[in-house]
């Protein structure tokens, strides 16, 4: 290559703790306002663009191809709440949603609640979320973020006049919970530096933010707090949670000036979540060594733990994932052997059965179910080969009605042209690790087959085998796509998570490597054609496996990667620190410090030939600060042996989730795919 990568200035900083000295040559890149930093990031962007210039036409074609599969004039399946049908729709040529409603029937005249396109027209970034309509249906509260730092301003619109009220609440989370009087709002503020949601305020319409009343302050820095109404709308709930512990408070919605009461005071290691039905709270909890959680109930008048009575007992082989309550029945989402099942249980005990999903690997989840009195519940279903469907299940007739299946435009998609399977690799310690895999039926499996292996493996987040119309651009060009369900997620239940965090975190990385070795051994691909991808904590996974087994991969895409784990976890002034101690460990404790340091990608860069690597970040990222990927890029180049590419792309306008808008984000995906296809000479 004739292009020379930019040279980040070395400015060594000594970092010492536990009698251990680390030298960070690029610590200075955390100076966001420093023109030298911005100049360096822009030079990296120029370099990456120059290297990928041969792919510009391919990037454009991929973008148009992916965009062409998406129905531009699309709309959501309407859901009913408090006399209105609510619909989110898109118009052709527009990037942002339009939120609407219709009174009582779908034949009624459409009322536009908010057109995000109007708000976004003069902005480089615009995210609107947390829409909440008052109980009397006359006012709309919503949050808007124009910087991509996940810090919102809440505004209130008078739906009778169409005009904004003077009320404006700055520096907060997007969602506000209405009290029954439709005049009182409860919202969550954020610490300006750490972005931890730490306080709950009460706001009365017509007053300025400075007059808002502090209701609750979460002083434990390892917890964050939030507020929401119960589905029954009878209570305002305040939750406080850390990785391993939770606590909830409640207040009757018709007495907004009253005092919140605690359901059960926090106990370290005790997790629970709360739903309300008639005279009881229904509580999903891990109490009494219920690792996979169980469902209990307690009277509203005395909801503490001593009054909890089992409704659904704990099972060793079934994870209780979600519960939805209705007037006559409840729906329970249970995960068994990696697959989510939906169970219908009537309160009168006359029926208890599961819906039948006739598939070896799929994704199912409960959808929007806000009507308490309904005899129908809504769920989502998809698989690696089946577009996402929204389905209504009638508990009276026991029939499904597909309300909508995702349309894949372009005229070329036929689900019969793709095949999926689930495989089981064996980890170093003998544990069986599942892999979900999809390919075009015409793609022959051999050592020459390009395969993209994706992974995450943190926080108990499960990456289910979901359908992606965007992914078709790889599958149709001969790529195989595989999801490695590594430990650290909850694909195989809560123990699967427990065995992939803290001092067992390395299982996440070795599982991923073992899956790669298995796919190579079984003839699905070879190191010359195997690629890896992950983002955020999945970017940490990418960094770790690159250090552990760089020879296994021809290329890696690491999106917004969390790679400087030791330094970040020692800095409690930035996001992703104190609240994460139960996930990664607190490095102020030497045991955790030594363990984290042993796998932290930035601290373990070594003199090897690294795979071709594309690293992406956002200047305003609120979760993983931009300087982690930037520092890592520079250090990788210092140690990298050989000619493989090390590229960094920084979105100078966006944050952790990338660009806003439906289609703008596709340009970043097109760049990532073009990078992979470029390496394959496709």
Buried (B, 14 or more C-beta within 10 A) or exposed (E): EEEEBBEBEEEEEEEEEEEEEBEBBBBBBBEEEEEEBBEBBEBBBEBBBBBBEEBEEBBEBBBEBBBBBBEBEBBBBBBBBEEBBBBBBBBEEBBBBBBBBBEEEEEEEBEEBBBBBEBBEEEBBBBBBBBBBBBEBEBBBBBBBBBBBBBBBBBBBEBEEEEEBEBEBEEBBBBBBBBBBBBBBBBBBBBEEBBBBBBBBBBBBEEEBEEBEEBBEBEBBBBBBBBBBBBBBBBBBBBBBBBBBBBBBBBBBBEBEEEBEBBBEBEEEBBBBBBBBEEBBBBBBBBEEBBBBBBBBBEBEEBEBEBBEEBBEBBEEBBBBBBBBBEEBBBBBBBBEBBBBBBBBBEEEEEEEEBEBEBEBBBBBBBBBEBBEBBBBBBBBBBBBBBBBBBBBEBEEEEBEEBBBBEBBBEEBEEEBBBBEBBEBEBEEEBEBBBBBBBBEEBEBEEEBBBBBBBBBBBBBBBBBBBBBBBBBBBBBBBBBBBBBBBBBBBBBBBBBBBBBBEBBBBBBBBBBBBBBBBBEEEBBBBEBBBBBBBBBBBBBBBBBBBBBBEBBBBBBBBBBBBBBBBBBBBBEBBBBBBBBBBBBBBEEEEBBBBBBEBBBBBBBEEBEBBBBBBBBBBBBBBBBBBBBBBBBBBBBEEBEEEBBBBBBBBEBBBBBBBBBBBBBBBBBBBBBBBBBBBBEB
